[in-house]
Amino acid sequence: MTTLPTLDQARAARERIAPHIRRTPTYAHDGIAYKLELLQVTGSFKARGAFNAALQISPARRALGVVAVSGGNHGLAVAHVGKTLGIRATVVMPETTPARTVERARADGAEVVLVPTIAQAFALTEERRAQGQAVIHPFDDPAVMAGQGTIGFELLEDIPDLETLVVSIGGGGLIAGIATVVKALRPRVRIYGVETEGADAMRKALDAGEPVTLPAITSIAKTLGAPYVAPATLDAAQRLLEDVVVVSDAQAVEGILAVQDALCVLPEPAASCCYAAVSAGLVPRARKGTLAILVCGGNVSLDDLARWRTMLAV
């Protein structure tokens, strides 16, 4: 079974990936601190984990190329990593992936393979692994989790009085990595996970006491669309999180509008759901210190937003 990264592994990851990523800013507005990881290269946090994993692959295995499965952001990150490091990258995506995401990955030189569902994408990736290609898993990999965990160091540096942290969950690698760092260095910080209805694999796994596979991803937050969480990320959620809460797609879209109005940035639903959870009272406000929201990605268009507002009557 995959294990969680250690604090030392996250520290090493921070040094390893520093030449290739941005140290994203944190801004405060109306009593909430926002970590703007949507300003990261490729538009989301995913580059951190992808670089950390790729940089530890041996030259011999790099020569065979890397493969990744993605609903969008991880694929963009792996394509960028491949271009930057000179590694042939294959990204397997479901057919529901936005065309512009597919085009961006291909523009960075990746081979993009489209399959009907995210579950089939995971299956094809495992076939490529059996053929010798290195797999950069979107969440079930300690190197990927350690890379995502580097955000934790930046949060603690930027917010000395951090009391409550809100992070969205897809497969759980992001929150597992961050929680590993934050809880090791500041155990009193309360960490909450957020999912959207129809992409709530972690909430269902916590309720069942074991990973479960969602029959389909029905949420508009496709970048939260992992069909299951890993045993390691479930373990992190059970031990390190206060709770995992779920909001509707409509609430996530309302969150996009609120964050855009507050900060003049456009988050995707996988990020704005965190604001929605706080706004709905599902996450308690900080009592003495600061509540922070991780704005994990911004790969969304105005056309997407207009379509969702019409569809959901927001």
C-alpha positions as a Markdown table, in Angstrom:
| # | Residue | x | y | z |
|---|---|---|---|---|
| 1 | Met | 0.0 | 0.0 | 0.0 |
| 2 | Thr | 1.1 | 3.5 | -0.7 |
| 3 | Thr | 2.4 | 5.4 | 2.4 |
| 4 | Leu | 2.0 | 9.0 | 3.3 |
| 5 | Pro | 5.1 | 11.2 | 2.8 |
| 6 | Thr | 7.1 | 12.3 | 5.8 |
| 7 | Leu | 7.9 | 15.8 | 6.8 |
| 8 | Asp | 11.5 | 15.4 | 5.6 |
| 9 | Gln | 10.3 | 14.2 | 2.2 |
| 10 | Ala | 8.1 | 17.2 | 1.9 |
| 11 | Arg | 11.1 | 19.5 | 2.8 |
| 12 | Ala | 13.2 | 17.7 | 0.2 |
| 13 | Ala | 10.4 | 18.2 | -2.3 |
| 14 | Arg | 10.3 | 21.9 | -1.6 |
| 15 | Glu | 14.0 | 22.3 | -2.5 |
| 16 | Arg | 13.8 | 19.9 | -5.5 |
| 17 | Ile | 10.9 | 21.7 | -7.2 |
| 18 | Ala | 11.8 | 25.3 | -6.4 |
| 19 | Pro | 13.4 | 26.1 | -9.7 |
| 20 | His | 10.3 | 24.9 | -11.6 |
| 21 | Ile | 7.3 | 26.4 | -9.7 |
| 22 | Arg | 6.0 | 29.7 | -8.3 |
| 23 | Arg | 5.7 | 30.5 | -4.7 |
| 24 | Thr | 2.1 | 31.7 | -4.9 |
| 25 | Pro | 0.8 | 34.6 | -2.8 |
| 26 | Thr | -1.7 | 34.7 | 0.1 |
| 27 | Tyr | -4.1 | 37.6 | 0.3 |
| 28 | Ala | -6.6 | 38.5 | 3.1 |
| 29 | His | -10.1 | 39.8 | 2.5 |
| 30 | Asp | -13.0 | 40.2 | 4.9 |
| 31 | Gly | -11.4 | 38.0 | 7.6 |
| 32 | Ile | -10.3 | 35.1 | 5.3 |
| 33 | Ala | -6.9 | 34.4 | 3.9 |
| 34 | Tyr | -6.8 | 33.1 | 0.4 |
| 35 | Lys | -3.8 | 31.1 | -0.8 |
| 36 | Leu | -3.8 | 31.7 | -4.6 |
| 37 | Glu | -2.5 | 28.5 | -6.0 |
| 38 | Leu | -4.5 | 29.2 | -9.2 |
| 39 | Leu | -1.6 | 31.4 | -10.1 |
| 40 | Gln | 0.7 | 28.4 | -10.2 |
| 41 | Val | 2.2 | 27.2 | -13.5 |
| 42 | Thr | -0.5 | 25.4 | -15.5 |
| 43 | Gly | -3.2 | 27.1 | -13.4 |
| 44 | Ser | -3.3 | 24.8 | -10.4 |
| 45 | Phe | -1.3 | 23.2 | -7.6 |
| 46 | Lys | -0.7 | 20.0 | -9.7 |
| 47 | Ala | 2.7 | 21.1 | -11.0 |
| 48 | Arg | 4.2 | 20.7 | -7.5 |
| 49 | Gly | 3.5 | 17.0 | -7.2 |
| 50 | Ala | 4.2 | 16.2 | -10.9 |
| 51 | Phe | 7.6 | 17.9 | -10.8 |
| 52 | Asn | 8.5 | 16.2 | -7.6 |
| 53 | Ala | 7.6 | 12.7 | -8.9 |
| 54 | Ala | 9.2 | 13.2 | -12.3 |
| 55 | Leu | 12.5 | 14.5 | -10.9 |
| 56 | Gln | 12.9 | 11.3 | -9.0 |
| 57 | Ile | 12.5 | 9.0 | -12.0 |
| 58 | Ser | 15.7 | 7.4 | -13.1 |
| 59 | Pro | 17.1 | 8.5 | -16.5 |
| 60 | Ala | 16.6 | 4.9 | -17.9 |
| 61 | Arg | 12.9 | 5.0 | -17.0 |
| 62 | Arg | 12.5 | 8.6 | -18.2 |
| 63 | Ala | 13.6 | 7.4 | -21.6 |
| 64 | Leu | 10.5 | 5.2 | -21.7 |
| 65 | Gly | 8.3 | 8.2 | -21.1 |
| 66 | Val | 5.7 | 8.9 | -18.4 |
| 67 | Val | 2.0 | 8.4 | -18.3 |
| 68 | Ala | -0.7 | 10.0 | -16.2 |
| 69 | Val | -4.5 | 9.9 | -15.9 |
| 70 | Ser | -6.3 | 13.1 | -15.4 |
| 71 | Gly | -9.6 | 14.9 | -15.4 |
| 72 | Gly | -7.7 | 18.0 | -16.5 |
| 73 | Asn | -5.3 | 19.8 | -14.2 |
| 74 | His | -2.9 | 16.9 | -13.5 |
| 75 | Gly | -2.7 | 16.2 | -17.2 |
| 76 | Leu | -1.8 | 19.8 | -17.9 |
| 77 | Ala | 0.9 | 19.6 | -15.2 |
| 78 | Val | 2.4 | 16.4 | -16.5 |
| 79 | Ala | 2.4 | 17.8 | -20.0 |
| 80 | His | 4.3 | 20.8 | -18.8 |
| 81 | Val | 6.7 | 18.7 | -16.8 |
| 82 | Gly | 7.4 | 16.6 | -19.8 |
| 83 | Lys | 8.1 | 19.7 | -21.9 |
| 84 | Thr | 10.3 | 21.2 | -19.3 |
| 85 | Leu | 12.4 | 18.1 | -18.5 |
| 86 | Gly | 12.4 | 16.7 | -22.0 |
| 87 | Ile | 10.4 | 13.6 | -21.1 |
| 88 | Arg | 7.8 | 12.1 | -23.5 |
| 89 | Ala | 4.5 | 12.4 | -21.7 |
| 90 | Thr | 1.2 | 10.5 | -22.3 |
| 91 | Val | -2.0 | 11.8 | -20.7 |
| 92 | Val | -5.1 | 9.7 | -20.5 |
| 93 | Met | -8.3 | 11.7 | -20.1 |
| 94 | Pro | -12.0 | 11.1 | -20.1 |
| 95 | Glu | -13.9 | 12.3 | -23.2 |
| 96 | Thr | -15.7 | 14.9 | -21.0 |
| 97 | Thr | -12.5 | 16.8 | -20.5 |
| 98 | Pro | -12.9 | 20.4 | -21.9 |
| 99 | Ala | -11.4 | 20.7 | -25.5 |
| 100 | Arg | -9.2 | 23.6 | -24.4 |
| 101 | Thr | -7.6 | 21.4 | -21.8 |
| 102 | Val | -6.9 | 18.7 | -24.3 |
| 103 | Glu | -5.5 | 21.3 | -26.7 |
| 104 | Arg | -3.2 | 22.8 | -24.0 |
| 105 | Ala | -1.8 | 19.5 | -23.1 |
| 106 | Arg | -1.1 | 18.7 | -26.7 |
| 107 | Ala | 0.5 | 22.1 | -27.2 |
| 108 | Asp | 3.0 | 21.2 | -24.5 |
| 109 | Gly | 3.9 | 18.1 | -26.5 |
| 110 | Ala | 1.9 | 15.4 | -24.6 |
| 111 | Glu | 0.2 | 12.6 | -26.3 |
| 112 | Val | -3.4 | 12.8 | -25.2 |
| 113 | Val | -5.5 | 9.6 | -25.2 |
| 114 | Leu | -9.3 | 10.1 | -24.7 |
| 115 | Val | -11.4 | 7.3 | -23.3 |
| 116 | Pro | -15.1 | 7.3 | -22.3 |
| 117 | Thr | -14.8 | 7.4 | -18.5 |
| 118 | Ile | -12.3 | 8.3 | -15.8 |
| 119 | Ala | -12.4 | 4.7 | -14.6 |
| 120 | Gln | -11.3 | 3.5 | -18.0 |
| 121 | Ala | -8.5 | 6.2 | -18.0 |
| 122 | Phe | -7.1 | 4.7 | -14.8 |
| 123 | Ala | -7.3 | 1.2 | -16.3 |
| 124 | Leu | -5.4 | 2.2 | -19.4 |
| 125 | Thr | -2.8 | 3.9 | -17.3 |
| 126 | Glu | -2.1 | 0.7 | -15.4 |
| 127 | Glu | -1.7 | -1.1 | -18.8 |
| 128 | Arg | 0.9 | 1.4 | -19.7 |
| 129 | Arg | 2.6 | 0.8 | -16.4 |
| 130 | Ala | 2.8 | -2.9 | -17.1 |
| 131 | Gln | 4.5 | -2.0 | -20.4 |
| 132 | Gly | 7.3 | -0.2 | -18.5 |
| 133 | Gln | 6.2 | 3.4 | -18.5 |
| 134 | Ala | 6.6 | 5.4 | -15.3 |
| 135 | Val | 3.2 | 6.5 | -14.0 |
| 136 | Ile | 2.8 | 9.8 | -12.3 |
| 137 | His | -0.4 | 9.1 | -10.3 |
| 138 | Pro | -2.6 | 12.1 | -9.6 |
| 139 | Phe | -2.9 | 11.3 | -5.9 |
| 140 | Asp | -1.8 | 7.8 | -4.8 |
| 141 | Asp | 1.9 | 8.4 | -4.8 |
| 142 | Pro | 4.0 | 9.7 | -1.8 |
| 143 | Ala | 6.2 | 11.8 | -4.2 |
| 144 | Val | 3.2 | 13.5 | -5.6 |
| 145 | Met | 1.7 | 14.1 | -2.1 |
| 146 | Ala | 5.0 | 15.4 | -0.8 |
| 147 | Gly | 5.1 | 17.9 | -3.7 |
| 148 | Gln | 1.6 | 19.1 | -2.9 |
| 149 | Gly | 2.6 | 19.3 | 0.7 |
| 150 | Thr | 5.0 | 22.0 | 0.0 |
| 151 | Ile | 2.0 | 24.4 | 0.0 |
| 152 | Gly | 1.8 | 23.7 | 3.7 |
| 153 | Phe | 5.2 | 25.3 | 4.4 |
| 154 | Glu | 4.1 | 28.5 | 2.5 |
| 155 | Leu | 0.8 | 28.7 | 4.3 |
| 156 | Leu | 2.5 | 28.5 | 7.7 |
| 157 | Glu | 5.1 | 31.2 | 6.7 |
| 158 | Asp | 2.4 | 33.5 | 5.3 |
| 159 | Ile | -0.1 | 33.0 | 8.1 |
| 160 | Pro | 1.6 | 32.8 | 11.5 |
| 161 | Asp | -1.8 | 32.7 | 13.4 |
| 162 | Leu | -3.3 | 30.0 | 11.1 |
| 163 | Glu | -6.2 | 28.4 | 13.0 |
| 164 | Thr | -8.4 | 26.8 | 10.4 |
| 165 | Leu | -7.5 | 25.6 | 6.9 |
| 166 | Val | -10.0 | 24.6 | 4.2 |
| 167 | Val | -8.8 | 22.5 | 1.2 |
| 168 | Ser | -10.8 | 20.7 | -1.5 |
| 169 | Ile | -10.5 | 17.0 | -2.1 |
| 170 | Gly | -10.5 | 14.9 | -5.3 |
| 171 | Gly | -8.4 | 11.8 | -4.7 |
| 172 | Gly | -7.0 | 13.3 | -1.5 |
| 173 | Gly | -3.4 | 13.7 | -2.4 |
| 174 | Leu | -3.4 | 17.5 | -2.0 |
| 175 | Ile | -5.0 | 17.5 | 1.4 |
| 176 | Ala | -3.0 | 14.5 | 2.6 |
| 177 | Gly | 0.3 | 16.2 | 1.7 |
| 178 | Ile | -0.6 | 19.6 | 3.2 |
| 179 | Ala | -2.0 | 18.0 | 6.4 |
| 180 | Thr | 1.1 | 16.0 | 6.8 |
| 181 | Val | 3.2 | 19.2 | 6.9 |
| 182 | Val | 0.8 | 21.5 | 8.8 |
| 183 | Lys | -0.1 | 19.0 | 11.5 |
| 184 | Ala | 3.6 | 18.1 | 12.0 |
| 185 | Leu | 4.6 | 21.7 | 12.4 |
| 186 | Arg | 1.5 | 23.2 | 14.0 |
| 187 | Pro | -0.7 | 20.4 | 15.4 |
| 188 | Arg | -3.5 | 22.8 | 16.6 |
| 189 | Val | -4.5 | 23.9 | 13.1 |
| 190 | Arg | -7.9 | 22.5 | 12.2 |
| 191 | Ile | -8.1 | 21.2 | 8.7 |
| 192 | Tyr | -11.4 | 20.7 | 6.8 |
| 193 | Gly | -11.9 | 19.0 | 3.4 |
| 194 | Val | -14.5 | 20.0 | 0.9 |
| 195 | Glu | -16.1 | 18.1 | -2.0 |
| 196 | Thr | -19.0 | 18.7 | -4.3 |
| 197 | Glu | -22.1 | 16.5 | -4.7 |
| 198 | Gly | -21.4 | 13.9 | -7.4 |
| 199 | Ala | -17.6 | 14.0 | -6.8 |
| 200 | Asp | -17.6 | 13.1 | -3.1 |
| 201 | Ala | -15.5 | 9.9 | -3.0 |
| 202 | Met | -13.8 | 10.9 | 0.3 |
| 203 | Arg | -17.0 | 11.6 | 2.2 |
| 204 | Lys | -18.4 | 8.3 | 1.0 |
| 205 | Ala | -15.2 | 6.5 | 1.9 |
| 206 | Leu | -15.3 | 8.0 | 5.4 |
| 207 | Asp | -18.9 | 6.9 | 5.9 |
| 208 | Ala | -18.1 | 3.4 | 4.7 |
| 209 | Gly | -14.8 | 3.1 | 6.6 |
| 210 | Glu | -13.0 | 2.1 | 3.4 |
| 211 | Pro | -12.4 | 3.4 | -0.2 |
| 212 | Val | -15.5 | 3.1 | -2.4 |
| 213 | Thr | -15.7 | 3.7 | -6.2 |
| 214 | Leu | -18.2 | 6.2 | -7.4 |
| 215 | Pro | -20.3 | 4.9 | -10.3 |
| 216 | Ala | -20.0 | 8.2 | -12.2 |
| 217 | Ile | -18.8 | 11.7 | -11.7 |
| 218 | Thr | -21.8 | 13.9 | -12.0 |
| 219 | Ser | -20.5 | 17.2 | -10.5 |
| 220 | Ile | -19.4 | 20.1 | -12.7 |
| 221 | Ala | -16.2 | 20.1 | -10.7 |
| 222 | Lys | -14.5 | 17.6 | -13.0 |
| 223 | Thr | -11.1 | 18.3 | -11.5 |
| 224 | Leu | -12.4 | 16.8 | -8.3 |
| 225 | Gly | -13.5 | 13.8 | -10.3 |
| 226 | Ala | -11.4 | 11.0 | -8.9 |
| 227 | Pro | -13.6 | 7.9 | -8.9 |
| 228 | Tyr | -12.1 | 6.7 | -5.6 |
| 229 | Val | -9.7 | 7.8 | -2.9 |
| 230 | Ala | -6.6 | 5.8 | -2.0 |
| 231 | Pro | -6.2 | 3.9 | 1.3 |
| 232 | Ala | -3.3 | 6.3 | 2.2 |
| 233 | Thr | -5.4 | 9.4 | 1.6 |
| 234 | Leu | -8.3 | 8.0 | 3.4 |
| 235 | Asp | -6.0 | 7.3 | 6.4 |
| 236 | Ala | -4.8 | 10.9 | 6.3 |
| 237 | Ala | -8.4 | 12.1 | 6.3 |
| 238 | Gln | -9.4 | 9.9 | 9.2 |
| 239 | Arg | -6.4 | 10.9 | 11.3 |
| 240 | Leu | -5.6 | 14.5 | 10.4 |
| 241 | Leu | -8.9 | 16.2 | 9.4 |
| 242 | Glu | -11.7 | 17.7 | 11.5 |
| 243 | Asp | -14.3 | 16.8 | 8.9 |
| 244 | Val | -15.0 | 16.5 | 5.2 |
| 245 | Val | -18.1 | 18.4 | 4.0 |
| 246 | Val | -20.0 | 18.4 | 0.8 |
| 247 | Val | -21.6 | 21.3 | -1.1 |
| 248 | Ser | -23.8 | 21.5 | -4.2 |
| 249 | Asp | -22.7 | 22.5 | -7.6 |
| 250 | Ala | -24.9 | 25.6 | -7.3 |
| 251 | Gln | -23.1 | 26.6 | -4.1 |
| 252 | Ala | -19.7 | 26.1 | -5.8 |
| 253 | Val | -20.8 | 28.4 | -8.7 |
| 254 | Glu | -22.0 | 31.0 | -6.1 |
| 255 | Gly | -18.5 | 30.6 | -4.6 |
| 256 | Ile | -16.9 | 31.4 | -7.9 |
| 257 | Leu | -18.8 | 34.7 | -8.1 |
| 258 | Ala | -18.0 | 35.6 | -4.5 |
| 259 | Val | -14.2 | 35.0 | -4.8 |
| 260 | Gln | -14.1 | 36.8 | -8.2 |
| 261 | Asp | -15.8 | 39.7 | -6.6 |
| 262 | Ala | -13.5 | 39.7 | -3.6 |
| 263 | Leu | -10.2 | 39.1 | -5.2 |
| 264 | Cys | -10.6 | 39.7 | -9.0 |
| 265 | Val | -9.5 | 36.1 | -9.8 |
| 266 | Leu | -11.6 | 33.4 | -11.4 |
| 267 | Pro | -11.4 | 30.1 | -9.4 |
| 268 | Glu | -12.7 | 26.8 | -10.8 |
| 269 | Pro | -15.5 | 25.0 | -8.9 |
| 270 | Ala | -13.0 | 22.6 | -7.4 |
| 271 | Ala | -11.5 | 25.7 | -5.6 |
| 272 | Ser | -14.6 | 27.8 | -5.0 |
| 273 | Cys | -16.3 | 24.9 | -3.2 |
| 274 | Cys | -14.1 | 25.8 | -0.2 |
| 275 | Tyr | -15.5 | 29.3 | 0.0 |
| 276 | Ala | -19.0 | 27.8 | -0.4 |
| 277 | Ala | -18.5 | 25.5 | 2.6 |
| 278 | Val | -17.4 | 28.4 | 4.8 |
| 279 | Ser | -20.2 | 30.7 | 3.6 |
| 280 | Ala | -22.8 | 27.9 | 4.3 |
| 281 | Gly | -21.5 | 27.5 | 7.8 |
| 282 | Leu | -20.3 | 23.9 | 7.2 |
| 283 | Val | -16.8 | 25.0 | 8.4 |
| 284 | Pro | -16.7 | 27.0 | 11.6 |
| 285 | Arg | -15.0 | 30.4 | 11.5 |
| 286 | Ala | -11.7 | 30.8 | 13.3 |
| 287 | Arg | -12.2 | 31.9 | 16.9 |
| 288 | Lys | -8.9 | 33.7 | 17.6 |
| 289 | Gly | -6.6 | 33.1 | 14.6 |
| 290 | Thr | -7.0 | 33.1 | 10.8 |
| 291 | Leu | -9.2 | 31.0 | 8.6 |
| 292 | Ala | -7.5 | 30.2 | 5.3 |
| 293 | Ile | -8.9 | 28.8 | 2.0 |
| 294 | Leu | -6.7 | 27.2 | -0.6 |
| 295 | Val | -7.8 | 28.4 | -4.0 |
| 296 | Cys | -6.3 | 25.4 | -5.7 |
| 297 | Gly | -7.0 | 26.1 | -9.4 |
| 298 | Gly | -8.4 | 28.4 | -12.0 |
| 299 | Asn | -8.7 | 26.4 | -15.2 |
| 300 | Val | -12.2 | 27.7 | -16.0 |
| 301 | Ser | -13.5 | 30.0 | -18.7 |
| 302 | Leu | -16.2 | 32.7 | -18.7 |
| 303 | Asp | -18.1 | 30.5 | -21.1 |
| 304 | Asp | -18.1 | 27.7 | -18.5 |
| 305 | Leu | -19.3 | 30.1 | -15.8 |
| 306 | Ala | -22.1 | 31.4 | -18.0 |
| 307 | Arg | -23.2 | 27.9 | -18.9 |
| 308 | Trp | -23.2 | 26.7 | -15.2 |
| 309 | Arg | -25.1 | 29.8 | -14.1 |
| 310 | Thr | -27.8 | 29.1 | -16.7 |
| 311 | Met | -27.9 | 25.4 | -15.9 |
| 312 | Leu | -28.1 | 25.8 | -12.1 |
| 313 | Ala | -30.1 | 29.1 | -12.1 |
| 314 | Val | -27.4 | 30.9 | -10.1 |
